[in-house]
Amino acid sequence: MSVQVQSIVPVEVHEPLNHTESDFASQLAVTWEPPVSFWKPLCHPRAEEVAREVDGYFLDHWKFPNAKAEKTFVKAGFSRVTCLYFPLAKDDRIHFACRLLTVLFLIDDVLEDMSFAEGEAYNEKLIPISRGDVLPDRSIPAEYILYDLWESMRAHDKELADEILEPTFTFMRAQTDRARLKINELGEYLKYREKDVGKALLSALMRFSMDIHLSAGELESMAPLERNCAKQISVVNDIYSWEKELHASENGHREGSALCSAVKVLADETMLDIPATKRVLWSMAREWEFVHDKMCAEKLASPEGCSRAVQDYMKGLEYQMSGNELWSKTTPRYIDHIAY
């Protein structure tokens, strides 16, 4: 596999009186583009139809504070990212995935204005409701939306729906983990982010959406690909969401919206500025893509081979990564915070 090296338009720097360090940085920011990915994202064919259905449901049931918040919600495109994550989902299952990720995004926004203790209590109350152990308060949208959703998912496919529960709870607890305030090393951050980005949740939800049943041995063999995928998704998301997260940290609760990003961690470690840090992280993200392709090729060429379900699963992980990048690059949820 050949690697494309992108050129950067040269900037004259040999005339210090005419070209300041600031001039160079500005020119570089204009001319530099992320390394090209060899992957092509794919979107579920029912994306527009499902987005209208799911957005309409939440507009009817979620308590948005005003019309502007409703418009912001629709523009964010939570169903679109789900359809990019899971383009191979079964037509009768994709709406479940869209609803679950949408309500988790909305809950994440609620947590930004809470302390860790408040957020932890909020999430812990939702966990037994999601399991179906406790009935929801029908006056609280988060409670009855989650309850009704999980009940309908279990009715559709109890085995695969139940496999999503614990990864979802791991993700919810990571959102209010106080350890996020103390992370100052990239390796440590990536281990934490594997939980916070909800990688196990995304994988279990992908299996449900695609109706993929893997044996325990097959699931174990996918663990290295899962960890690699989590790194790529986390870093690409952090690059694009940096301005949004920075804005939230300056305006939200000091704990609930505290900055926890690969951009900040690596910038602090290396003393690079933010644009330079993003360029380094982009190179890392592309390398993780090469690693994924290499591991998939090795799995396919192994003497024991792999089942069609495993092949579909590995391709699904690729689509998660490429789909996350396309959505992160284009969603107003992130780009509206970038000052041009």
C-alpha positions in Angstrom: 0.0 0.0 0.0 1.5 3.4 -1.0 1.2 6.4 1.2 0.3 9.7 -0.3 2.3 12.6 1.1 0.5 15.9 0.8 2.5 19.0 -0.1 2.3 22.3 1.7 2.5 25.5 -0.3 5.9 26.9 0.5 6.0 30.1 2.5 8.8 32.5 2.2 10.5 32.8 5.6 14.0 34.0 4.7 13.0 37.7 5.0 12.4 38.2 8.7 11.4 41.8 8.3 8.5 41.0 6.0 7.4 37.6 7.3 6.7 37.2 10.9 6.1 34.0 12.8 2.4 34.9 12.9 2.4 35.4 9.1 3.8 31.9 8.6 1.3 30.3 11.0 -1.6 32.1 9.2 -0.3 30.9 5.8 0.1 27.4 7.0 -3.4 27.3 8.4 -4.8 28.3 5.0 -2.8 25.9 2.9 -2.6 22.8 5.1 -5.1 20.0 4.7 -5.3 16.7 6.6 -3.6 13.7 5.0 -5.9 12.0 2.5 -7.8 8.9 3.7 -8.1 5.9 1.4 -11.5 5.1 2.9 -14.8 6.2 1.5 -17.7 6.8 3.9 -21.1 5.3 3.2 -24.5 6.4 4.4 -27.6 4.2 5.1 -30.0 4.4 2.2 -32.9 5.3 4.5 -31.0 8.2 6.2 -33.3 11.1 5.2 -36.5 9.2 5.9 -35.3 7.9 9.3 -33.9 11.3 10.3 -37.3 13.0 9.7 -39.0 10.3 11.7 -36.5 10.4 14.7 -36.1 14.1 14.8 -39.9 14.5 14.7 -40.2 12.2 17.7 -37.7 14.1 19.8 -39.2 17.5 18.8 -42.5 16.2 20.1 -41.2 14.6 23.3 -37.9 16.3 24.5 -38.3 19.5 26.4 -36.2 21.9 24.4 -36.0 25.4 26.0 -36.9 27.3 22.9 -37.2 27.3 19.1 -33.6 28.1 18.7 -32.6 25.0 20.6 -35.0 22.9 18.5 -33.3 24.3 15.3 -29.9 23.6 16.7 -30.9 20.0 17.5 -32.1 19.4 13.9 -29.0 20.9 12.4 -26.7 18.7 14.5 -27.8 15.7 12.5 -27.7 13.0 15.2 -29.6 10.5 13.0 -27.3 11.3 10.1 -24.2 10.4 12.1 -25.9 7.1 13.1 -26.6 6.3 9.5 -23.0 7.0 8.7 -21.8 4.9 11.6 -24.0 2.0 10.5 -24.7 2.2 6.8 -25.1 -1.6 6.5 -27.8 -1.7 9.3 -31.0 -3.6 8.6 -33.8 -1.3 7.3 -36.0 -2.3 10.2 -33.3 -1.7 12.9 -31.6 1.6 11.9 -34.2 3.7 13.6 -33.5 2.0 17.0 -29.8 3.0 16.7 -30.7 6.6 15.7 -33.0 7.0 18.7 -30.5 5.6 21.2 -27.5 7.7 20.0 -29.8 10.8 19.8 -31.0 10.6 23.3 -27.4 9.9 24.6 -26.2 13.1 22.7 -29.0 15.1 24.3 -28.2 13.7 27.8 -24.5 14.6 27.2 -25.5 18.2 26.6 -27.6 18.2 29.8 -24.5 16.9 31.8 -22.4 19.9 30.6 -24.3 22.1 33.0 -24.0 19.7 36.0 -21.4 18.9 38.5 -20.0 15.4 38.5 -22.1 14.5 41.5 -25.2 15.8 39.9 -24.4 14.1 36.6 -23.6 10.8 38.2 -27.0 10.9 40.1 -28.8 11.8 36.9 -27.3 8.9 34.9 -27.5 6.4 37.7 -31.3 7.0 37.9 -31.6 6.2 34.2 -29.7 2.9 34.4 -32.3 0.7 36.1 -35.0 2.3 34.0 -33.0 1.2 30.9 -32.8 -2.3 32.2 -36.6 -2.3 32.7 -36.2 -2.8 36.4 -37.9 0.5 37.3 -40.8 2.3 35.7 -40.1 5.8 34.4 -41.6 9.1 35.5 -43.7 9.9 32.4 -43.2 13.6 33.1 -39.4 13.3 32.5 -38.6 12.8 28.8 -35.2 11.2 29.4 -36.7 8.5 31.6 -39.6 7.5 29.4 -37.8 7.8 26.1 -35.1 5.4 27.3 -37.6 3.0 28.9 -39.8 2.8 25.8 -36.8 2.5 23.5 -35.1 -0.3 25.4 -38.4 -2.2 25.7 -38.9 -2.0 22.0 -35.4 -3.0 21.2 -35.7 -6.1 23.5 -39.0 -7.0 21.8 -37.2 -6.9 18.5 -34.1 -8.8 19.4 -33.6 -9.5 23.1 -30.2 -11.2 22.8 -28.4 -8.4 20.9 -30.3 -5.6 22.7 -29.1 -7.0 26.1 -25.5 -7.0 24.8 -25.8 -3.2 24.4 -26.9 -2.4 28.0 -23.6 -2.7 29.9 -21.5 -0.9 27.3 -24.1 1.9 27.4 -23.8 2.1 31.2 -20.0 2.1 31.0 -20.3 5.1 28.6 -22.7 6.9 30.8 -20.4 6.5 33.9 -17.4 7.6 32.0 -19.1 10.9 31.3 -19.0 11.8 35.0 -15.7 10.1 35.9 -13.6 12.6 37.9 -10.5 11.0 36.5 -11.0 13.1 33.4 -9.9 16.2 35.3 -6.4 14.6 36.0 -5.5 13.1 32.7 -2.2 14.6 31.3 -0.7 11.9 29.2 -2.0 10.8 25.8 -1.8 7.0 26.3 -3.8 7.4 29.6 -6.2 9.7 27.8 -6.8 7.2 25.0 -7.6 4.4 27.4 -10.1 6.6 29.2 -11.6 7.8 25.9 -12.3 4.3 24.8 -15.0 4.3 27.5 -16.1 7.9 27.1 -16.4 7.7 23.3 -18.6 4.6 23.8 -16.6 2.3 21.6 -18.1 -0.9 23.1 -21.5 0.8 22.9 -21.0 1.6 19.2 -19.8 -2.0 18.4 -22.7 -3.7 20.3 -25.2 -1.3 18.6 -23.6 -2.1 15.3 -24.1 -5.8 15.9 -27.7 -5.2 16.8 -28.3 -2.9 13.8 -26.7 -5.3 11.4 -28.1 -8.5 13.1 -24.6 -9.8 13.5 -24.1 -12.7 15.9 -20.4 -13.4 16.8 -19.2 -16.2 19.0 -17.2 -15.4 22.2 -14.0 -16.4 20.4 -14.8 -14.2 17.5 -15.6 -11.2 19.8 -12.3 -11.7 21.6 -10.4 -11.8 18.3 -11.9 -8.4 17.4 -10.6 -6.7 20.5 -7.3 -5.4 18.9 -9.4 -3.9 16.1 -11.8 -2.4 18.5 -9.1 -0.6 20.5 -7.5 0.7 17.3 -10.8 1.9 16.1 -11.5 3.7 19.4 -8.3 5.6 19.1 -9.0 6.8 15.6 -12.6 7.8 16.3 -11.7 9.6 19.6 -8.9 11.6 18.0 -10.8 12.6 14.9 -13.8 13.6 17.0 -11.5 15.6 19.3 -9.9 17.5 16.4 -13.2 18.6 15.0 -15.0 19.3 18.3 -12.1 21.2 19.9 -13.7 24.7 19.4 -17.1 23.4 20.7 -15.5 21.8 23.8 -13.4 24.9 24.5 -16.5 27.1 24.3 -18.4 24.7 26.6 -15.5 24.8 29.1 -15.7 28.6 29.2 -19.4 28.8 29.6 -20.7 25.5 31.2 -20.2 24.0 34.7 -16.5 23.8 35.6 -16.8 20.0 36.1 -19.5 18.9 33.6 -17.9 20.8 30.8 -14.2 20.5 31.8 -11.9 20.2 28.8 -10.9 16.6 28.2 -9.5 16.3 24.7 -6.6 14.7 23.0 -5.9 18.2 21.5 -5.3 19.7 25.0 -3.5 16.7 26.4 -1.0 16.5 23.5 -0.6 20.3 23.3 0.3 20.4 27.0 2.7 17.5 26.7 4.5 18.8 23.6 4.2 22.6 24.1 2.9 22.8 20.5 0.1 25.3 19.7 -3.3 24.0 18.8 -3.0 24.0 15.0 0.3 22.2 15.2 -1.2 19.7 17.7 -4.1 19.0 15.3 -1.7 18.3 12.4 0.2 15.8 14.5 -3.0 14.1 15.6 -4.2 13.9 12.0 -1.1 11.9 11.1 -1.8 9.6 13.9 -5.4 9.1 12.9 -4.3 8.1 9.3 -1.8 5.6 10.7 -4.5 3.9 12.8 -6.4 3.5 9.5 -3.4 1.7 8.0 -3.2 -0.5 11.1 -6.9 -1.4 10.7 -6.4 -2.4 7.1 -3.3 -4.4 8.1 -5.1 -6.3 10.9 -8.0 -7.0 8.6 -5.7 -8.4 5.9 -3.9 -10.6 8.4 -7.2 -11.9 9.8 -8.5 -12.8 6.3 -5.2 -14.5 5.4 -4.9 -16.5 8.7 -5.1 -20.3 8.4 -8.4 -20.4 10.4 -9.9 -17.7 8.2 -12.9 -15.8 9.4 -16.7 -16.1 9.0 -18.8 -13.8 6.8 -20.1 -12.2 10.1 -16.6 -11.3 11.1 -15.8 -9.9 7.7 -19.0 -7.7 7.8 -18.0 -6.7 11.3 -14.5 -5.6 10.3 -16.0 -3.6 7.4 -18.5 -2.1 9.8 -15.7 -0.8 12.0 -14.1 0.9 8.9 -17.4 2.6 8.2 -17.7 3.8 11.8 -14.4 5.5 11.4 -14.9 7.1 8.0 -18.5 8.0 8.9 -17.5 9.6 12.1 -15.0 11.8 10.2 -17.5 12.9 7.6 -20.1 13.9 10.2 -17.6 15.5 12.5 -16.3 17.6 9.6 -19.7 18.8 8.5 -22.0 19.0 11.5 -23.0 22.5 12.7 -22.7 21.1 16.2 -18.9 21.6 15.8 -18.3 23.9 12.8 -20.6 26.7 14.2 -18.1 27.2 16.9 -15.1 27.7 14.5 -14.2 31.3 13.9 -13.1 31.8 10.3 
